[in-house]
Amino acid sequence: MKPTRSTPPSTFATSCRGCPASLVLATGAGASARKSIGITVFSGMIASTCLAVLFVPAFFVVIQRFENWFKERKGKAGAPQPIPQAPSATP
């Protein structure tokens, strides 16, 4: 079974979400500052992962459609135009 392309980004995002867990669960002196930083980092990673899952494939589709449109337009412009025939003088 061939691995999917989403494996490296999702693994990276999972490890980045796990790292601030110690900050979120902090106790003792300075815990409130550590918790606020940890919650911010943790929430930001979740938000960026969700947005990336939605927008990266959509952006790929937009670029692919633009590329196809551009190829079609270039193909129409580059095609030789037929030479119009002069009307015949004989009835």
GUNU-129387 format. One record per atom (N, C-alpha, C): x, y, z; atom name. Coordinates in pm, whole numbers. Layout:
% GUNU-129387
[[X Y Z] "CA"];
...
This chain:
% GUNU-129387
[[84 -118 0] "N"];
[[0 0 0] "CA"];
[[88 124 0] "C"];
[[62 211 -94] "N"];
[[141 332 -107] "CA"];
[[96 437 -6] "C"];
[[189 498 70] "N"];
[[147 599 168] "CA"];
[[95 724 98] "C"];
[[3 791 164] "N"];
[[-53 913 105] "CA"];
[[42 1030 129] "C"];
[[22 1133 53] "N"];
[[108 1251 62] "CA"];
[[80 1333 187] "C"];
[[-34 1312 251] "N"];
[[-68 1391 369] "CA"];
[[3 1341 495] "C"];
[[72 1229 487] "N"];
[[136 1173 606] "CA"];
[[242 1265 666] "C"];
[[340 1316 590] "N"];
[[440 1404 653] "CA"];
[[382 1531 715] "C"];
[[292 1603 647] "N"];
[[237 1723 712] "CA"];
[[156 1691 838] "C"];
[[79 1583 834] "N"];
[[-2 1552 952] "CA"];
[[85 1504 1067] "C"];
[[194 1433 1039] "N"];
[[287 1392 1145] "CA"];
[[353 1513 1207] "C"];
[[395 1606 1125] "N"];
[[458 1728 1174] "CA"];
[[360 1808 1259] "C"];
[[237 1822 1213] "N"];
[[137 1898 1287] "CA"];
[[105 1831 1421] "C"];
[[101 1699 1422] "N"];
[[74 1627 1547] "CA"];
[[186 1649 1647] "C"];
[[309 1642 1602] "N"];
[[421 1663 1694] "CA"];
[[425 1808 1743] "C"];
[[389 1902 1657] "N"];
[[388 2042 1700] "CA"];
[[274 2072 1797] "C"];
[[165 1999 1786] "N"];
[[57 2016 1883] "CA"];
[[93 1951 2015] "C"];
[[172 1846 2013] "N"];
[[208 1777 2136] "CA"];
[[314 1849 2216] "C"];
[[399 1923 2150] "N"];
[[508 1992 2221] "CA"];
[[460 2096 2323] "C"];
[[362 2179 2293] "N"];
[[320 2277 2394] "CA"];
[[233 2218 2505] "C"];
[[212 2087 2505] "N"];
[[130 2026 2610] "CA"];
[[190 2051 2748] "C"];
[[320 2048 2758] "N"];
[[383 2074 2888] "CA"];
[[358 2219 2932] "C"];
[[349 2310 2837] "N"];
[[318 2449 2872] "CA"];
[[172 2464 2916] "C"];
[[83 2396 2850] "N"];
[[-59 2404 2884] "CA"];
[[-84 2345 3022] "C"];
[[-13 2239 3057] "N"];
[[-34 2171 3185] "CA"];
[[59 2221 3295] "C"];
[[121 2336 3275] "N"];
[[220 2388 3370] "CA"];
[[157 2420 3506] "C"];
[[237 2400 3611] "N"];
[[198 2438 3747] "CA"];
[[316 2507 3813] "C"];
[[292 2575 3921] "N"];
[[402 2638 3994] "CA"];
[[423 2782 3954] "C"];
[[544 2830 3986] "N"];
[[578 2969 3960] "CA"];
[[579 2997 3809] "C"];
[[512 3102 3769] "N"];
[[508 3142 3628] "CA"];
[[416 3056 3543] "C"];
[[330 2977 3607] "N"];
[[243 2885 3532] "CA"];
[[142 2961 3445] "C"];
[[95 3075 3493] "N"];
[[-6 3147 3414] "CA"];
[[52 3197 3282] "C"];
[[176 3243 3283] "N"];
[[240 3288 3159] "CA"];
[[265 3170 3066] "C"];
[[311 3059 3121] "N"];
[[336 2940 3039] "CA"];
[[207 2886 2979] "C"];
[[100 2886 3059] "N"];
[[-29 2837 3009] "CA"];
[[-80 2923 2894] "C"];
[[-69 3054 2908] "N"];
[[-120 3140 2800] "CA"];
[[-40 3120 2672] "C"];
[[91 3104 2683] "N"];
[[173 3078 2564] "CA"];
[[139 2941 2505] "C"];
[[128 2841 2592] "N"];
[[97 2706 2547] "CA"];
[[-38 2696 2479] "C"];
[[-139 2761 2536] "N"];
[[-273 2757 2476] "CA"];
[[-272 2828 2341] "C"];
[[-200 2937 2332] "N"];
[[-191 3010 2205] "CA"];
[[-125 2926 2096] "C"];
[[-13 2863 2130] "N"];
[[59 2780 2032] "CA"];
[[-26 2659 1993] "C"];
[[-84 2593 2092] "N"];
[[-166 2475 2067] "CA"];
[[-286 2508 1979] "C"];
[[-357 2615 2010] "N"];
[[-474 2656 1931] "CA"];
[[-433 2698 1789] "C"];
[[-322 2767 1779] "N"];
[[-274 2808 1647] "CA"];
[[-239 2691 1559] "C"];
[[-179 2588 1615] "N"];
[[-145 2470 1536] "CA"];
[[-270 2396 1491] "C"];
[[-370 2386 1578] "N"];
[[-495 2321 1538] "CA"];
[[-563 2401 1427] "C"];
[[-569 2532 1443] "N"];
[[-633 2616 1342] "CA"];
[[-559 2609 1208] "C"];
[[-427 2616 1213] "N"];
[[-351 2613 1087] "CA"];
[[-361 2477 1019] "C"];
[[-367 2370 1095] "N"];
[[-383 2237 1035] "CA"];
[[-519 2225 968] "C"];
[[-624 2270 1036] "N"];
[[-758 2263 976] "CA"];
[[-768 2348 851] "C"];
[[-713 2468 855] "N"];
[[-717 2555 738] "CA"];
[[-636 2497 623] "C"];
[[-522 2438 654] "N"];
[[-438 2380 549] "CA"];
[[-507 2262 483] "C"];
[[-577 2182 561] "N"];
[[-649 2068 505] "CA"];
[[-757 2115 408] "C"];
[[-817 2229 435] "N"];
[[-922 2280 348] "CA"];
[[-868 2358 228] "C"];
[[-772 2447 252] "N"];
[[-731 2541 149] "CA"];
[[-623 2491 54] "C"];
[[-536 2404 97] "N"];
[[-431 2357 7] "CA"];
[[-489 2279 -111] "C"];
[[-579 2182 -89] "N"];
[[-638 2115 -206] "CA"];
[[-721 2210 -293] "C"];
[[-794 2302 -229] "N"];
[[-873 2397 -307] "CA"];
[[-784 2487 -391] "C"];
[[-674 2532 -335] "N"];
[[-580 2615 -410] "CA"];
[[-519 2537 -526] "C"];
[[-492 2408 -504] "N"];
[[-439 2325 -612] "CA"];
[[-539 2317 -727] "C"];
[[-666 2301 -696] "N"];
[[-769 2293 -800] "CA"];
[[-777 2424 -877] "C"];
[[-769 2536 -807] "N"];
[[-774 2667 -873] "CA"];
[[-656 2683 -969] "C"];
[[-538 2646 -923] "N"];
[[-419 2657 -1009] "CA"];
[[-430 2563 -1128] "C"];
[[-481 2442 -1107] "N"];
[[-496 2345 -1216] "CA"];
[[-595 2396 -1321] "C"];
[[-706 2454 -1276] "N"];
[[-805 2508 -1371] "CA"];
[[-749 2627 -1448] "C"];
[[-674 2712 -1379] "N"];
[[-612 2825 -1448] "CA"];
[[-513 2776 -1554] "C"];
[[-438 2674 -1519] "N"];
[[-341 2619 -1614] "CA"];
[[-412 2561 -1736] "C"];
[[-521 2489 -1716] "N"];
[[-597 2433 -1828] "CA"];
[[-658 2544 -1912] "C"];
[[-712 2647 -1848] "N"];
[[-769 2760 -1921] "CA"];
[[-662 2829 -2005] "C"];
[[-544 2845 -1946] "N"];
[[-436 2912 -2018] "CA"];
[[-390 2829 -2138] "C"];
[[-382 2697 -2121] "N"];
[[-344 2610 -2233] "CA"];
[[-447 2617 -2345] "C"];
[[-576 2616 -2310] "N"];
[[-681 2626 -2412] "CA"];
[[-674 2759 -2485] "C"];
[[-654 2865 -2411] "N"];
[[-647 2998 -2472] "CA"];
[[-525 3009 -2562] "C"];
[[-413 2956 -2518] "N"];
[[-291 2960 -2598] "CA"];
[[-307 2875 -2723] "C"];
[[-376 2762 -2710] "N"];
[[-399 2675 -2825] "CA"];
[[-487 2740 -2930] "C"];
[[-589 2814 -2885] "N"];
[[-678 2882 -2980] "CA"];
[[-607 2997 -3050] "C"];
[[-524 3069 -2977] "N"];
[[-454 3184 -3035] "CA"];
[[-344 3138 -3131] "C"];
[[-283 3023 -3103] "N"];
[[-172 2977 -3185] "CA"];
[[-216 2897 -3307] "C"];
[[-344 2861 -3317] "N"];
[[-391 2782 -3431] "CA"];
[[-394 2869 -3556] "C"];
[[-357 2812 -3670] "N"];
[[-360 2892 -3794] "CA"];
[[-504 2925 -3832] "C"];
[[-525 3048 -3872] "N"];
[[-657 3094 -3912] "CA"];
[[-676 3065 -4061] "C"];
[[-795 3019 -4100] "N"];
[[-817 2994 -4243] "CA"];
[[-821 3126 -4321] "C"];
[[-767 3122 -4441] "N"];
[[-764 3241 -4527] "CA"];
[[-899 3253 -4596] "C"];
[[-965 3367 -4581] "N"];
[[-1097 3382 -4645] "CA"];
[[-1082 3388 -4798] "C"];
[[-1176 3325 -4866] "N"];
[[-1174 3323 -5011] "CA"];
[[-1247 3445 -5066] "C"];
[[-1194 3500 -5173] "N"];
[[-1260 3614 -5239] "CA"];
[[-1384 3564 -5309] "C"];
[[-1491 3645 -5310] "N"];
[[-1613 3601 -5381] "CA"];
[[-1586 3590 -5532] "C"];
[[-1646 3492 -5592] "N"];
[[-1625 3472 -5735] "CA"];
[[-1704 3576 -5814] "C"];
[[-1648 3621 -5928] "N"];
[[-1710 3724 -6010] "CA"];
[[-1815 3663 -6104] "C"];
[[-1809 3536 -6133] "N"];
[[-1904 3474 -6226] "CA"];
[[-2030 3433 -6153] "C"];
[[-2145 3462 -6215] "N"];
[[-2271 3422 -6150] "CA"];
[[-2306 3279 -6168] "C"];
